[in-house]
Amino acid sequence: MDCAEDDCDRPAVVELHVPWAENRLVCAAHARVLGRQDGVVADPKPDADDELLG
């Protein structure tokens, strides 16, 4: 599965739990940025390749 962010074709390796919106699966790069927002929790997908998580 690809990252849920627009114009990103990286593999989704992290699930973001967003209190004000639906959860979404994103790549490691977007998870690092979006996971810094207050209330957002980033959970690595259990089947994600460690190399892709950065």
Order of alpha helices (4+ residues) and beta strands (2+ residues): beta-beta-alpha-beta-alpha
